[in-house]
Amino acid sequence: MEKQEAQNIDAREEASQDELNDEPIFHHQLAGKSITVLGTAHVSKNSADKVKELLATGQYDGVAIELCPSRYNSMIDPDSLAKMDLFQVFKEGKASMVIASLALGAYQQKMADEFGIEPGAEMRMAIDQAKEMNSEIHLIDREVGTTLKRVYNNVPWWKKMGIVGGLLGSVVSNEKVSEDEIERLKEGDILETTFSQFAEEAKELFGPLIDERDQYMAARLEQIVTSSDNQSILAVVGAGHLKGIESYLAKDEQITTPEELHSSAQENIDRLDALPKKSRWPKLIPWLIVAVLLVGFGIGFNKSTDLGIQLIIYWVLINGSLSALGAAIAKGHPLTVIGAFFAAPLTSLNPTIGAGMVTAGIELYLRKPNVGDFSALRKDTTHVSGWWKNKVARTLLVFFFSTIGSAIGTYVAGFKIFESLVN
């Protein structure tokens, strides 16, 4: 009986190894320690099974996962969004990043729901198994907020709005994702997939989305082998990062001492963590626009009082109406829509505060989100109607659309004023 059980165990181990051989994987020796990097699909049940099979061998005392601290905390604490201070989000100018993060999560959830698999199941499996076996957990991906900011900075200004629009479009699209496409994610990355319509046309997205993260995760693995007691590490990453990580690890093989390797890794991490320095001239544009508008008003009043008043009426009606339209599209409170109409013409002449700040503040005051709204935020944002039903998401949309409306209104009204002065 015992002999039969042993044969069955051996057979299962051989079968498991054959299946594992089908998964993208590589082994690397660094500083006298072993690193195994497994490529996974973030919405594939097979990937979660492979992670479990590898960790069940008991040969790994360290587990590295393609998560940053914020994504890790969100995964182990689903109610973390309930702790978000919306007012601080708007005050610190992080609304666009929050919207982008929600859209990314919604896109991933949307794909996962079609096939009944939890998003990031292989990462959760790695976390649960590591805890069960008392293996050390290492987070090796760069903060998603930093990545998004570097993506945003790396594209020309005329494509920036397309990125945000594309993210939202990926959520509202009714197009079904085929299982073949899910399997093809083993050759790509969830962020790259979300931005795929841009990645095909804009090579500048590849750097911060893929290549920089390849470098970052390779450097983090080098840090782990030089600063931890782990002798054998399993790294679980998206399959699209496998070749890049392997390449960057190989480049550093010539570094002979652990101290030099650790120092080199830290330098790379610091470089890749640095937020791009903002150019001065974009900050000057709003002030230049204000100056031109004020000069235009002055010229108008100098020609005639009636013309000056007419220019102001154009400014208020066009700017205010388009911002109010944005707030209305977001289904803001009627008083929020009215507030947008009166606030936009004034905030557009004061670059230190945007129309979205005012409208979001009004919406928050009139429709304060409750704990249930925050708790349901992640689920609600996976479908179109949820963005308008959930008070948190709707407030973000009020900020976004009223800001866009005011920005468009500024240019439309500006051209109208210029046309009136010329004629």
ZIPEKA-V663640 format. One record per helix or strand of 3 or more residues. SS is the DSSP state (H for helix, E for strand). FROM is the first residue (numbers start at 1). TO is the last residue. If there is no record, write none. Layout:
# ZIPEKA-V663640
ss=[SS:SS]
from=[FROM:FROM]
to=[TO:TO]
This chain:
# ZIPEKA-V663640
ss=[H:E:E:H:E:H:H:H:H:H:E:H:H:H:H:H:H:E:H:H:H:H:H:H:H:H:H:H]
from=[2:25:33:45:62:69:78:86:95:121:136:144:157:179:190:196:204:232:239:258:280:305:334:355:371:377:384:391]
to=[21:30:40:56:65:76:83:91:115:132:139:153:172:187:194:199:227:238:254:273:303:329:347:366:375:380:389:422]
